[in-house]
Amino acid sequence: MDKLQIEGGSRLAGEVRVSGAKNAALPILCASLLTPEPLALTNVPKLNDVRTMRALLSQMGVAQHDGDGFITLDAARIDWPLAPYELVKTMRASILALGPLLARCGEARVSLPGGCAIGLRPVDQHVKGLQAMGAEIDMAHGYINARAARLRGTTYVFDVVTVTGTENLMMAATLADGVTTLENAAREPEIIDLAQCLVRMGARISGAGSDRIVIEGVARLHAAEHAIMPDRIETGTFLAAAAATHGDVVVTNADASSLTAVIDKLREAGAHIDTNATSITVRGNGALRAASVRTAPFPAFPTDMQAQFMALATLAEGASVITETIFENRMMHVQELRRLGADIEVEGNAAVVRGVARLTGANVMATDLRASACLVIAGLVADGETTIDRIYHLDRGYECIEDKLSALGARIRRVS
């Protein structure tokens, strides 16, 4: 099993390019199921989750061709509308095959999903929404079994804001009979990216990025080309790492408009940040200051940046209060940060982080994807060597992160 070894104390400096967004690529890969014609994608990140999703599509019969910087998916034939447990257990996003399979094939059998153990992430909104569109669904032996001769347009109000639920129903509605209106929809930039891809395929969608999305069903979608958006969470991770190490880093292929809440909090914490259309420059020359954050759905501070910001807060002057409102079990990195010398107390869904003069290297264990990134940042600023175990979590969402950090001056290496 691979580990990361980090010798702390290096100041990050230079330029780093952000990869395509994992959370945009996964639903867009599933969108290939909606058409018998090819879907060509560029800026697809090379991640374990992407490889898992491609394997899932391949076993359904989707032909795939890798070119110079692009992937073409051809779902002319779907041999088996099944997402088996063996492929689904490591990745929650596999639930995104449910809507497209049901809309295109009239049936689907999808295993209940896995992923990071950061809390309950029920699929009831996916199921209830598809039932409102006329699907017959039952759950047995850990599988969702769905059938529908033709989905019907409807108005569906989400009980809670759900990104994957919004994406699943939006994809299903593109081939439904009539108009579907999704109320209380998620507004994340990745949903806009998916909608733009679907529109290029011939879908009729308006309102993506707002809490009300309207989809007018069509009989058929067609071939298209689409570039995956930059990964805003990878962007935020590099910004936090640069600020924590008092670095001077230019993050390219980055969209600052998708990360406003994070940039505002990093500035509050003492980082100097300049933005333009395609890059973000961060300088962390002065002392870090305490800043409190509260996670919430977009456009508020993202839950996927909570752990990375906590790593920065461990060295800030004063006390930061970090409140997690999305997932009930997303503070597992706290104990690992304490092993490095952090002063953190957890009270319910909030952590009080009191800045310390220094962290010291230790052996730590990654507990989920974003906790892994948190520990990398902490290792970069800790005195001595930090070894991070179970980094397979990290490989689910960060493409070649040790190579990118090494190019910025970090002393980091992967060992088996």
SEMAR-415821 format. One record per residue (C-alpha): x, y, z; residue number from 1. Coordinates in Angstrom, 3 decimals, padded with zeros to 6 digits. Example, Ala and Ser with C-alpha at 12.3 -4.5 7.8 and 13.67 -1.06 7.14 Angstrom:
% SEMAR-415821
        X        Y        Z num
  012.300 -004.500  007.800   1
  013.670 -001.060  007.140   2
This chain:
% SEMAR-415821
        X        Y        Z num
  000.000  000.000  000.000   1
  001.401  003.402 -001.000   2
  002.243  006.136  001.482   3
  003.379  009.748  001.197   4
  006.463  010.964  003.007   5
  006.766  014.716  003.467   6
  009.693  016.648  004.887   7
  008.068  019.845  006.108   8
  009.300  023.405  006.086   9
  009.506  024.181  002.357  10
  007.866  027.305  000.998  11
  005.789  026.579 -002.094  12
  006.589  028.775 -005.086  13
  005.969  028.601 -008.820  14
  003.107  027.690 -011.128  15
  000.738  024.716 -010.996  16
 -002.016  023.713 -013.417  17
 -005.321  022.431 -012.079  18
 -006.763  019.273 -013.623  19
 -010.325  018.715 -014.755  20
 -012.964  018.474 -012.052  21
 -013.668  015.015 -010.659  22
 -017.167  016.018 -009.581  23
 -017.957  017.295 -013.075  24
 -016.312  014.450 -014.983  25
 -018.204  011.632 -013.245  26
 -021.774  012.711 -014.132  27
 -020.677  013.750 -017.628  28
 -019.187  010.297 -018.202  29
 -022.594  008.868 -017.237  30
 -024.269  011.254 -019.684  31
 -022.718  009.183 -022.487  32
 -025.358  006.531 -021.688  33
 -028.080  008.875 -022.950  34
 -027.124  008.723 -026.622  35
 -026.156  006.049 -029.167  36
 -023.745  008.539 -030.729  37
 -020.187  009.342 -029.549  38
 -019.437  011.817 -026.761  39
 -015.894  013.261 -026.934  40
 -014.500  014.741 -023.707  41
 -011.344  016.737 -023.032  42
 -009.691  017.819 -019.763  43
 -010.744  014.538 -018.125  44
 -008.669  014.013 -014.952  45
 -006.660  010.819 -014.486  46
 -008.094  009.689 -011.161  47
 -009.076  006.403 -009.556  48
 -012.740  007.443 -009.457  49
 -012.663  008.249 -013.172  50
 -011.061  004.879 -013.915  51
 -013.743  003.159 -011.825  52
 -016.529  004.992 -013.646  53
 -015.023  004.123 -017.026  54
 -014.790  000.469 -015.989  55
 -018.436  000.597 -014.925  56
 -019.483  002.020 -018.301  57
 -017.295 -000.483 -020.138  58
 -018.972 -003.477 -018.510  59
 -022.324 -002.019 -019.622  60
 -021.090 -002.082 -023.217  61
 -019.872  001.507 -023.699  62
 -016.916  001.514 -026.124  63
 -014.123  003.927 -025.179  64
 -011.205  005.375 -027.103  65
 -008.364  007.414 -025.611  66
 -006.770  009.997 -027.867  67
 -004.287  012.823 -027.402  68
 -005.887  014.621 -024.456  69
 -009.422  013.349 -025.017  70
 -011.716  010.380 -024.389  71
 -014.503  009.294 -026.722  72
 -017.357  007.222 -025.313  73
 -019.707  005.355 -027.648  74
 -022.850  003.861 -026.106  75
 -024.367  002.661 -029.388  76
 -025.140 -000.586 -027.581  77
 -025.846 -000.993 -023.891  78
 -025.515 -004.699 -023.270  79
 -026.195 -004.778 -019.566  80
 -027.943 -001.901 -017.667  81
 -026.357 -002.993 -014.406  82
 -024.002 -001.250 -011.963  83
 -022.684 -004.126 -009.818  84
 -021.575 -003.894 -006.209  85
 -017.987 -004.828 -007.066  86
 -017.533 -001.559 -008.996  87
 -019.931  000.612 -007.002  88
 -018.679 -000.099 -003.479  89
 -015.751  002.345 -003.650  90
 -017.523  005.260 -005.337  91
 -020.802  006.927 -004.481  92
 -021.010  008.675 -007.870  93
 -021.946  005.370 -009.510  94
 -025.557  006.160 -008.540  95
 -025.400  008.662 -011.423  96
 -025.835  005.783 -013.886  97
 -029.376  005.200 -012.605  98
 -031.166  008.104 -014.313  99
 -029.472  007.798 -017.729 100
 -029.915  003.997 -017.868 101
 -033.593  004.246 -016.946 102
 -034.245  007.015 -019.493 103
 -032.386  005.297 -022.341 104
 -033.058  001.591 -021.697 105
 -036.286  001.634 -019.714 106
 -034.665 -000.335 -016.928 107
 -031.699 -000.182 -014.570 108
 -030.218 -002.176 -011.701 109
 -027.756 -000.194 -009.602 110
 -026.086 -001.256 -006.375 111
 -026.467  001.076 -003.431 112
 -023.284  003.176 -003.489 113
 -020.191  003.388 -001.302 114
 -017.437  006.015 -001.188 115
 -015.826  007.903  001.685 116
 -017.147  007.105  005.162 117
 -017.940  010.726  006.000 118
 -021.579  010.250  006.885 119
 -024.995  009.178  005.659 120
 -025.671  010.133  002.067 121
 -029.059  008.623  001.269 122
 -030.342  008.090 -002.258 123
 -034.000  008.617 -001.371 124
 -034.195  011.881 -003.349 125
 -033.007  010.097 -006.497 126
 -035.608  007.361 -006.014 127
 -038.512  009.653 -005.122 128
 -037.752  011.951 -008.062 129
 -037.669  009.099 -010.568 130
 -040.875  007.678 -009.094 131
 -042.502  011.075 -009.606 132
 -041.468  010.740 -013.265 133
 -043.315  007.424 -013.525 134
 -040.625  004.884 -012.666 135
 -041.401  001.699 -010.780 136
 -038.651  001.163 -008.233 137
 -037.951 -001.408 -005.572 138
 -034.905 -002.108 -003.458 139
 -033.776 -005.643 -002.718 140
 -030.504 -007.324 -001.784 141
 -028.628 -004.017 -001.823 142
 -029.753 -003.024 -005.313 143
 -032.071 -000.367 -006.738 144
 -034.242 -001.989 -009.425 145
 -036.011  000.502 -011.691 146
 -038.324  000.221 -014.713 147
 -040.165  002.735 -016.882 148
 -041.446  002.342 -020.446 149
 -041.002  006.134 -020.865 150
 -040.365  008.636 -018.119 151
 -042.851  011.512 -017.853 152
 -042.144  015.148 -017.174 153
 -043.125  016.351 -013.729 154
 -042.452  019.011 -011.116 155
 -040.304  017.696 -008.313 156
 -039.291  019.589 -005.178 157
 -036.192  018.211 -003.469 158
 -036.657  017.752  000.276 159
 -032.993  018.673  000.742 160
 -030.432  020.150 -001.620 161
 -028.562  017.291 -003.287 162
 -025.955  017.632 -006.024 163
 -026.018  014.063 -007.329 164
 -029.801  013.950 -006.985 165
 -030.130  017.082 -009.118 166
 -027.710  015.659 -011.700 167
 -029.444  012.276 -011.866 168
 -032.927  013.680 -012.376 169
 -031.687  016.316 -014.834 170
 -030.096  013.619 -017.009 171
 -033.162  011.371 -016.796 172
 -035.459  014.267 -017.719 173
 -033.623  014.996 -020.979 174
 -035.336  011.958 -022.596 175
 -038.620  012.155 -020.669 176
 -041.974  012.868 -022.272 177
 -042.847  016.506 -021.529 178
 -041.359  019.156 -019.263 179
 -039.649  018.472 -015.932 180
 -039.134  021.230 -013.359 181
 -036.690  020.623 -010.508 182
 -037.296  022.906 -007.510 183
 -034.808  023.418 -004.655 184
 -032.147  022.139 -007.048 185
 -028.452  022.269 -006.210 186
 -026.563  025.217 -007.746 187
 -022.983  023.918 -007.868 188
 -020.798  024.851 -010.875 189
 -020.479  021.154 -011.714 190
 -024.228  021.076 -012.408 191
 -023.822  023.968 -014.840 192
 -021.006  022.057 -016.554 193
 -023.189  018.950 -016.887 194
 -026.068  021.034 -018.263 195
 -023.770  022.648 -020.840 196
 -022.623  019.202 -021.985 197
 -026.211  017.936 -022.222 198
 -027.250  021.011 -024.228 199
 -024.403  020.312 -026.651 200
 -025.896  016.821 -026.995 201
 -029.264  018.318 -027.942 202
 -030.977  018.606 -024.553 203
 -033.203  021.569 -023.739 204
 -032.300  022.856 -020.280 205
 -032.691  026.252 -018.634 206
 -031.953  027.508 -015.133 207
 -028.886  025.376 -014.314 208
 -026.997  027.190 -011.565 209
 -030.241  028.378 -009.961 210
 -032.537  026.515 -007.577 211
 -035.090  025.971 -010.383 212
 -034.064  023.918 -013.418 213
 -036.447  023.302 -016.311 214
 -035.832  020.423 -018.747 215
 -037.922  019.922 -021.873 216
 -037.610  016.278 -022.883 217
 -036.492  015.332 -026.396 218
 -036.765  012.063 -028.327 219
 -033.039  011.604 -028.844 220
 -029.662  013.102 -027.967 221
 -026.752  013.195 -030.408 222
 -022.957  013.302 -030.624 223
 -021.106  016.178 -028.972 224
 -017.750  017.452 -027.734 225
 -017.188  018.976 -024.298 226
 -014.285  020.125 -022.123 227
 -014.558  019.301 -018.416 228
 -014.388  022.368 -016.153 229
 -011.342  022.949 -013.875 230
 -011.490  021.322 -010.446 231
 -012.409  024.046 -007.962 232
 -011.585  021.859 -004.947 233
 -008.108  021.048 -006.258 234
 -007.729  024.785 -006.881 235
 -008.752  025.593 -003.313 236
 -006.398  022.926 -001.969 237
 -003.395  024.493 -003.715 238
 -004.444  027.962 -002.545 239
 -004.645  026.741  001.058 240
 -001.293  024.945  000.786 241
  000.400  028.033 -000.608 242
 -001.072  030.251  002.105 243
 -000.119  027.802  004.869 244
  003.518  027.606  003.698 245
  003.759  031.411  003.180 246
  004.301  030.627 -000.476 247
  003.989  032.458 -003.775 248
  002.036  030.317 -006.225 249
  000.165  030.893 -009.490 250
 -002.661  028.380 -009.989 251
 -003.566  028.130 -013.684 252
 -006.588  026.644 -015.484 253
 -008.561  027.970 -012.515 254
 -011.946  029.676 -012.272 255
 -012.056  032.082 -009.329 256
 -015.809  032.651 -009.731 257
 -016.470  029.060 -008.635 258
 -014.477  029.546 -005.419 259
 -015.512  032.965 -004.107 260
 -016.325  031.824 -000.553 261
 -012.978  030.027 -000.177 262
 -010.986  032.963 -001.568 263
 -012.779  035.354  000.793 264
 -011.909  033.181  003.809 265
 -008.279  032.761  002.759 266
 -007.986  036.538  002.476 267
 -009.549  036.875  005.919 268
 -006.894  034.445  007.168 269
 -004.125  036.701  005.838 270
 -003.404  035.423  002.319 271
 -002.943  037.900 -000.532 272
 -004.903  036.669 -003.559 273
 -005.193  038.139 -007.057 274
 -007.460  036.657 -009.725 275
 -008.001  036.900 -013.461 276
 -010.029  034.947 -016.008 277
 -007.899  031.786 -015.983 278
 -005.523  031.932 -013.009 279
 -005.269  032.769 -009.322 280
 -002.136  034.046 -007.590 281
 -001.731  033.526 -003.835 282
  000.971  034.990 -001.610 283
  001.187  034.143  002.067 284
  003.906  036.454  003.333 285
  002.452  037.557  006.664 286
  001.239  035.769  009.781 287
 -001.906  033.705  009.420 288
 -004.986  034.947  011.273 289
 -007.873  032.943  012.692 290
 -010.991  032.813  010.507 291
 -014.190  030.905  011.154 292
 -016.085  029.012  008.453 293
 -019.420  027.270  008.167 294
 -019.990  024.803  005.351 295
 -023.177  024.972  003.294 296
 -024.320  024.272 -000.270 297
 -022.923  026.443 -003.068 298
 -022.299  029.378 -003.197 299
 -021.338  029.132  000.484 300
 -018.116  027.592  001.806 301
 -017.865  024.029  000.400 302
 -017.731  021.014  002.676 303
 -015.004  019.626  000.404 304
 -012.676  022.455  001.567 305
 -013.415  022.201  005.284 306
 -010.521  019.857  006.140 307
 -007.930  021.775  004.098 308
 -008.921  025.056  005.739 309
 -008.668  023.413  009.153 310
 -005.057  022.451  008.402 311
 -004.253  026.095  007.693 312
 -006.109  027.227  010.837 313
 -003.888  025.064  013.059 314
 -001.086  027.644  012.664 315
 -003.198  030.821  012.618 316
 -003.078  033.375  015.432 317
 -006.214  033.071  017.558 318
 -009.114  030.621  017.545 319
 -011.084  029.550  014.459 320
 -014.473  027.870  014.687 321
 -015.127  025.461  011.812 322
 -018.715  024.238  011.562 323
 -019.728  021.315  009.334 324
 -023.389  021.310  008.299 325
 -023.378  018.895  005.347 326
 -021.955  015.589  006.643 327
 -022.263  014.416  010.231 328
 -018.999  012.467  010.271 329
 -016.575  014.781  008.523 330
 -014.248  015.572  011.414 331
 -012.240  012.334  011.385 332
 -009.104  014.237  010.377 333
 -009.116  016.084  013.718 334
 -007.496  013.208  015.599 335
 -004.780  012.930  012.959 336
 -004.067  016.670  013.108 337
 -003.743  016.342  016.883 338
 -001.019  013.731  016.306 339
  000.900  016.495  014.548 340
  000.468  018.828  017.526 341
 -002.693  020.730  016.586 342
 -004.913  022.149  019.336 343
 -008.471  021.245  018.305 344
 -011.604  020.580  020.309 345
 -014.737  019.163  018.699 346
 -018.110  020.210  020.074 347
 -020.962  018.575  018.161 348
 -020.616  019.548  014.506 349
 -018.089  022.314  015.214 350
 -014.352  022.279  015.808 351
 -012.548  025.011  017.760 352
 -009.036  025.314  016.334 353
 -006.535  027.283  018.414 354
 -003.421  028.149  016.478 355
 -000.114  026.742  017.720 356
  003.435  027.934  017.086 357
  004.365  024.826  015.113 358
  003.308  021.350  014.088 359
  005.678  018.386  014.300 360
  005.921  015.491  011.891 361
  004.360  012.129  012.749 362
  002.801  009.041  011.204 363
 -000.830  009.744  010.320 364
 -003.628  007.968  008.466 365
 -005.943  009.371  005.823 366
 -009.608  008.674  006.575 367
 -011.261  010.086  003.444 368
 -010.457  012.023  000.272 369
 -010.394  015.596  001.603 370
 -008.877  014.540  004.928 371
 -005.969  013.224  002.872 372
 -005.414  016.668  001.362 373
 -005.690  018.220  004.819 374
 -002.890  015.981  006.101 375
 -000.720  016.809  003.091 376
 -001.010  020.528  003.886 377
 -000.267  019.880  007.549 378
  002.755  017.777  006.594 379
  004.089  020.567  004.385 380
  004.199  022.978  007.341 381
  005.183  020.532  010.117 382
  008.726  020.289  011.450 383
  010.392  017.024  010.450 384
  008.932  014.120  008.499 385
  005.267  013.219  008.175 386
  004.170  009.882  006.727 387
  000.587  009.622  005.462 388
 -000.875  006.129  005.175 389
 -003.937  004.994  003.161 390
 -003.436  007.568  000.417 391
 -005.629  005.570 -001.956 392
 -008.254  008.057 -000.760 393
 -006.107  010.875 -002.156 394
 -005.784  009.189 -005.544 395
 -009.564  009.237 -005.923 396
 -009.620  013.020 -006.293 397
 -006.137  014.469 -006.931 398
 -004.156  013.819 -010.094 399
 -000.399  013.378 -009.445 400
 -000.527  015.666 -006.403 401
  002.964  014.726 -005.210 402
  004.425  015.609 -008.641 403
  002.620  018.947 -008.720 404
  003.741  019.819 -005.175 405
  007.321  018.721 -005.889 406
  007.402  021.115 -008.844 407
  006.487  023.890 -006.381 408
  009.395  023.006 -004.099 409
  007.785  020.592 -001.656 410
  009.861  017.703 -000.379 411
  007.334  014.953 -000.907 412
  007.569  011.439 -002.294 413
  005.406  008.368 -002.726 414
  006.684  005.117 -001.228 415
  005.272  001.586 -001.344 416
